[in-house]
Amino acid sequence: MASSGLIQEKLDDPQAQKKMKASTKMHAAVLLATWLFSWNVAAASNHFFDGSLADDTFSDNIGPINVTLFIAWPVLGMVDGVRQNSHLYFRRRGGIGDYITDDLDNNHRTDASWGYISSLPEARGPWIHLNRSLSTTVRDLDAGHQDYIIFAVAASPNMVTLEEDPSRREATHAALGGIQWTQIRAWTYLSWDQWRYPASFEWQMNREFNRSWERLGPSGPQPALRGPPSPGRLAEASPVHGPLYEAVAWSFMGFLTEPGTELRNLFAELVDWDLEFEPWRNFPLLRRGILQDEVSRPATAASSPNPLPESPPEPESLQTIVLRQLDWANLDVPLFIRHAMLASAALTPQLCDAALRSARSYYGHQRRAAVLPPSYDVFLGNVPVAPDTCHTLYRVFQSRCDSVSALHVDFSIGTAWLWGAGTNDAVGLLLGPPSVIPLLKAPSGGDEIKNMSINLKTVFGAEIVPLRDIKVMQLLDTPLDSYWGPDWWKFGGITLTATCASSAQKLELADYNQVNQAVLNEVPAPYGPQVVWSRDIDIEHWKPKK
């Protein structure tokens, strides 16, 4: 804090400002030299770099302005309440790339990771690779049946144009340090099987996009930043030799933000990189994450006129209002529709149409499940609605039971005439997660439990559980202290009863209420628990309880 106060005093003193500007290049050179001396002497002994770069090291060849590039990320598991690589995840980090709070001790420490060409095989380091072609970006996303998010990004001077190479189709540009949140134009979620139709993607606009980025463009090729040649290739002509590519990358950012022209000053402002007032500025580039709620209107462009005012919102149609009542978080629909319906304040006609078609397909496919809203036919458009009438919303649509707030189990041991149907073991229930639900200890033939409550929080980690998360039903046999060896016992039957989270309706899974099957724990000495009976559960197995 003391250093920040000293900085502020210098900023407030015009004379000090003048001296600071005059010494900027010298300070940068000293910093670079200090950086170089910090490298391991043994590692640097076989290389040469004198701590300075020629004036023509970097090309001042900014490409066409207002160019849009694309990048795809797989949508992964939850991180602090949001899906990793989702738009909210990158918004909190201030953009795409290394963030100031990341642990970078094991990241981009090699020579190769600091080159925009040499880092491609490693897929790690400060370079984020993008493509100018949307079709090329998405055409290989079907591998692994993974859901993805695609970002459309405004190009900027820290994005270097890759030299044309037929062997490299995965990227046309590489962004040093990453991509600022404010230069992301839009994003779209898509499932693995939607990649063939990029023209049909439903783009969600970034309301915090800063239109000042439209005044900038990407840099041309920068040989000094290519990185070391790959093993087996002759060293290419480069002004840099040795493990010093991090220092060269830092120098390139200083080159791009050197005071002088209006556009250089604008870029320095947008990426918050000003070596005159913060000569120790370094990577990671991203340092301005946004934690508060999204703003309700586009961000004002820096050093540019305010954007056009937003048009007043149009009243939502009844169809849109009905769609919003669905439990999209738990419906088995394409991921991009689920995310959009949960996150969008305003639905475009294309998105509304896609959501409607998806919902119709979902309810049509689930017709035999019989858990349908009373107005099912109206929702599908099969029953004409009288003109000039207004339907009360709850009569038009009632939410399908896709989540449950309570779960109970009935379980019984069978009976046998010629042998004891009971067991000296403990019998437990598994519903997918590893948490065991105890049922009976050393039961006799004919023993049973009725309407036993299952603690959803303990088993699933939540008090409300999507029905689709209950995927399996297994009986676990665990030997007790009195266990003397494997013994057969007879499984009578099991029934699950669920209470819907959105209503008092109850569902029942009674397909296995009369199994009457002999089962055996066959784990050899010293014995141990074993699953002795298992069945997969499909959502269509659940029926309304009568």
N, C-alpha and C positions, 0 to 999 in steps of 0.2 A: 504494500500500500504506500510505503514511503517513496518508492521509485515512481509510482504513478503520480504522486503529488509533485515530484520534481519535474516530470515530463510536462505536467499541466502548466507549471511556472514558465517553462521554456516556450510553450505554445503561446502563452499570453504575452511574451516579451518579443516584440518585432525584431529587436537587434539579435536576440538569441536565435530567432527563426532564420535570420539571414545567415548567421554563422553555421547553423545546422545544415542548411541547403548547400552551402559552399563545401562542406566537408563530407557530403553524402557519399560520393564515389570513393573517397579515401577510406571512410568508415567501412563501406562495403568490402573494399579490398582487404582491409585488416581482418574483418570478420571471416572472409573466405580463406585467408591465410591461416587464421586460427583453426578454422574447421579442418584444413588440410593437415595441420600438424597433429590433430587429434586422431588421425588414422593410425592403425597399428603399423609400426615401423617395419616389421618383418613382412607384412602384406604389401607394403608400398615399395619395398626395396627393388623389386623387379620391374617397376613402372616409372614413368616420367610424367610429371605435370608441374609446371613452375608457378602455379597459383594465379595465372593471368590468362585471359582469353583475347584472341585477336578481335579487332573491331568488327570484322565481317563474320564472326562465328555464327551469329543468328541472322536469319533473313527477315527483313521487314516487309514481308509480302502477304498482307492480310487478304484473304480470299473474298468472294462475293458476300455481301451482307445479307442478313435476314434469312439464313439457311437453317433448315430443320433437320436434325439428326435423330436417330432412334436407337434405343437400347432395351433389351429384354432381361428380366430377372425372374427366377422361379420364386413363387410365393411359398414361404416356409412357415414354421411353427410360431407360436406366440412369444413375443418379447415385450415385457412390461405392458401387457394388455393390448398390443397390436400385433398383426401378422408381420413377421420379418420380411423386408423388401417391399412391403405395401407402401402406398403413397403417404400414409400417416407415419410410418416408420422413418422414411427418408425426410419427411417434414420436420420431425423432431431432431434429426441430425443436421439439419441445415442444408441437405442435399445428398447427392450420391457420391460416396467416396469415404476416405478416412476422415474421422471426426476428432475433434480436439481431445475428447475424453477417452478415446480408444487406447488400448494397450498395444503399442506398436513395437515392443521389444523384439518380437519375432517376425515382424512384417517388413517387406521390401528392404532387406539388409544386404542383398547381393548386388553386384554390378548389374546383372541382367534385369533385376526388378526396376531399375531406374531408367531403362531405355524403352521407348515406346514401341520398338520392334522386338527387342530381346525379351520384353516382359510378356509377350503374347503366349508363349508356351506355358509359362508359370501361372498366368491368370492371377497375379497378385502384385502388389506394389501401388504406387501413387497414380498409375495410369488407368483411366477408365476408357474402354474401347467402344466406339459407336459405329453406326453404319448409316449412310445417307439413304439407303434403300429400305423401305419398310418391308417389302416382300422378302428381301434377303435376310432381314433381321428375324423374321418369324418362320421362314420356311422349314427350319429344322427343329422346331419346338415340339414336335410330336414325340421325340425320343423320351421314353420313360413315363409317358402319360402324366406329365406334370402340369400344374396350373401356373400361369405366368402373368406378369404385369409388364406392359410395354409403355415406355416413357417417350414422348416427343419433346425434344430439347432444342433450344435456340443455340446455334453455334457461337463460339467465343474465341478470342485470340489464344487462349491457353490450350485450344484444341488444335493439334497438329495434324495436317493432312498426310496420311500415309502414302508413300510412293506406290504407284500401281504395280501390283504383283499378282499374276494369275493364280499363284499358289495360296494367296490369302484372300478369302472372300468374306471372312467373319467380321472385318472392320475396314472402314475407310478413313476414320479419324480416331485420335487418341487424346483424351483430356487430361492434362497434367494437374494433379491435385484433386480432380473430381469435378462435379457439376453442382452449381449452386441451386438451392430450391427455387429461387426466384427466376431461374432461366428454364425451368421445366414448363412447357406450354400446356401439356395435357397428358393423360394416361388412360389406358384401357386394360381391363382384366379379361383374360380369355382362357378357356380350357384348352387342353392339349389338342383337341380335335377341331379347333376353330381356326388354326393357323392358315388354312388354305384360302380363307376369304377375308383378306385384309381390308377390302373395300367396305365390308359390312361391320367393321369394328365400331363400337360405340365409345367415342372419346369423351372423357370428363375433363373439362377445362380447369386449369389451375387459376383460381381467382386471385392468387398472389403472384402471378407471373408479372415481371417487371418489363414493360415494353421497351425500356432502354436497351435491352439486349438485341433488339431488332436493328439497332444502328451498328452492330458489330458483326464480325465474321470470323471464320477460322484462319489460322496461320497456315502457310504452305509447309512443305517438308523442311525439317530442321535436322540435318545430318549429325550435328553435335549431340542430339538427344536420342539417336537411334539405339544406343547401348552397345555393349561389346558384341563382336560377331559370334555366331553360334559355333560350337566346337566343330572342327573340320573345315571351316570356311576361312578363306584368306581375310585378313584384317582389311576393312574398307577404309578409304581415306577419311579421316576424322581429325578434328583439332584436339581431340581428347584421347588420352591414353592412361589406363590405370583405373583403380577403384574410386573414381572421383565423380561419378555421374550424378550423385545427389547434390554435390556442390554446383555442378553445371545446371541442373534443373533449377536450383535456387537462383542462379544468375539469370536464367531465362525469364523467370518471373520478374526479376528486377528490370530486365530489358523491356518487357511488355508494359510495365507500370512506370517507367521513367518519365518524370514530368516533362511536359512540352506541348503536345497536341491535346485538343479537346477530347478526342476519343481515348487516348492513353489515360488521361485523367478520369474519364468515365469508367474505363475498365478497372482502374485501381480502386475506385469507389465501390464498384459492384462486388469485387472480390475481397475488399477490405485488406489491401496489400499496398502499403505506403512506406517505403524504406526511408523516406525523409523524416517522418515523424515516428516511425517504429522500425529502426534499422535492424533490430533483432527478429523481425517477423520471419517465420519459418513454416514449414509444413508441420502438420496437415493444414490444407487450405481451408477446409470447412471449420467454422467456429461460431456460427450464429444459428443454432437450432431454435425451433419455434415450438413451445410447449402449450401455449394458450390455444383456445378454440380458434377454428378457422375464421378469417374475416368474412364479412358479408358482402364485400365488394372488391373489385380488383385493386391491387396495390398501385399507388401512384408511381409512375416511372421517374427515376432519378434524372434530373437535368433535362426533362422533356415535358411537354404539355400533359395535363391530366387526361386520362382516358375518357372516352365518351361515357356519359351517364348511363346507368343500367335502365333498360325498359321496365316499366311496371309489370309485375308478375301477372300472368293471365290466371283466371280462376281455374282450379283443377276440375277435370271432368269427373263424373261419378265413377267411371271405369278406373281412373287413377286412384281415387279415394278408396275404392274397393281393393285394388292391388296393394295398397299400403297396409291393409289389415292382415295380410299373410305373414306368417312367421318365417320370413326369408332366411333367418339365421339357421333354420333347421330343415328347410325344404331341400330336397335333392334336385337342385337345378344347377346350371352352369355357374361357375364361380364368378364370372364377370357380372352376371345378373344379380347374384346375391350381394356382392360388394356394392354395386351401384344402387340397389334398392335400399340398402341399409345406410348408405352414406350421402346420397344425393338429396339436396334441398329441393331441386327442381328437376323433373323428369322431362327429357326431350321426347318428341313423338316416336323416334326410332327406339329408344330404350323402353318406353312404355309398351310399344308393340312387341318387342322381344320378350319383355316380362310377361305380357299377356299370353303370348303363344307358348312360352315355357310353362306357365301355370296351367293352361288348358291341357297341354301334353301331360303334365304331371298328374292332374286329377283324372284325365282320361285313362292313363296307364294304371292308376290306383283304384279304378272303379270297383273292382271286385273286393277291395278291402272294406267297403261298406261304411267307412268312417268319413262321410261326406257332408258338407253343409246342406241345410234344407233347401237352399236355392241353387243347388248344383246345376240343374238344367238352365236356369236363368243365367248363371255365370258363364256357361258354355255357349250361350246365345241360341239355345234350342227352343226356348219358349218366348214368344213375342211379349213385349211389355206394352201395356196400354199407353197411348199417348197422353201427354199432359198429366201424368201422375208422378208422384214422388215417393220412392220406396224408402222406408226407414232403413238406415244402414245395417243394423243388426239383423234385419229380415233379409236383406240382399245377400249378406255373406256372414258366416260364422266361421271362426278360425278352425282349421283342421287340427286334430290332436296330434301334434308332432313332437311335443315335449311332455314329460311327466314330472309331477311334484311328489309323488308317493308310489311306493312299490311294495307289494306283499307277496308272500310265497306260501303255498300249501305243498307239503312233501309227505310221502308215506313209504314205509318199508313193506314189502310184499309178504305173503304167507306161503308156507310149503307144508305138505303132509308128511313127507318122508325125511326131511332134514330141516334143521333150524334155519329159518330165513334171515335171522338177525346176524349181527357181527360184533366182534370185540373192538372194532375200529371206530374212529370218529368220522362222521360224514359232513362235508362242507360243500358249499355252492360257489362257483366262479361264474361271473357274468362278463368276462373280458379282462378287466383290470386284475392285477395280482392279489388284491385284497380278498381274503376268504370270508365267506358268510357262513358261520357255524350253523349246522342244522341239528344233528343228533349225535350223542355220545353212546357208544356200545348199545345200540338199540336192539330190541327183540322184534321178532316177526309181528307185523301188524301195527307197530308204533307209527305215529304220525304227528305232524304239527299243522296247525291251521292258522291262516291269516297272520303269519309272522311278518312284522315290519322290517324292511331292509333300509339301513341308513345310507341314503344316497350320497351324502357328504363324505362318509367314510370310504365308500366303494368307488365313487366316480369323481370325488373332489368338488361336487357342486350339488346344490339343493334342488336344482331343476336340470333334468338330463334329457337331451334329445333322444327320441325313441330309436333313431337310427344308430345311436352309440351302444345300444344293447344288442350285440352282434352274435353272442354265443352263450350257451348254457352248459355248464360242466359240473359233474359230481367229483369231488376230491376225497379219496379214501386215505386217512392218516392213521397209522398204527398207534395204539395207546401203550402204556407201560405193561399192560397185561397181555400184550400181543405175543403169541407163541408160534405164529406162522401164517401163511396165506390161508384165508378161509372164504368160501363163497358166501355171498349174501344176496338177497333178492330186492331189487329196486322196484318199488310199487308204482309211483307216479309223481309228477310235479306239475304245478300250475302257478303261473305268475299273473298278478293282477296289478294294473297300473292306473293311477288317477291322473287325468289330464291336467296340465298346468294352467290351461286357459279356461277350464270349465270344470264342472263337477262330474263330467262323463268319466266312466271307467272302461278300460280295455282289459281283455283277458287273453292270455296265451295258454290254451288248454289242450294243445295238440298232443302233449305227453302226460296227460293225467292218469293214463292207464297203460303203463309200459310192461310191468311184471317181467323183468329181465334179470337173470342171474349175472352178477358181476364179481370181479376178483381183482385184488391188488396183487400184482405179480412181481413187485420189486424184491429182488433176492436180499438175503442177509447182508448187512445189518438192517435191512428194511427201510422204508421211507414212504412219503406220500406219493400217490399216483392218481391221475385222472382216469376213472374207470368207466365213465359214460360222458358223451359229448354230442351236442347238436348245434348247428348254426341256426341263427335266428334271422329271419327276414321280416321287414316291416309288415308284409302282408299276412304274417302269422297272427298278428294282433286283431282281435274281433271285439266289437262292443259287448260289454257284459250285460246279460239279460237280467 
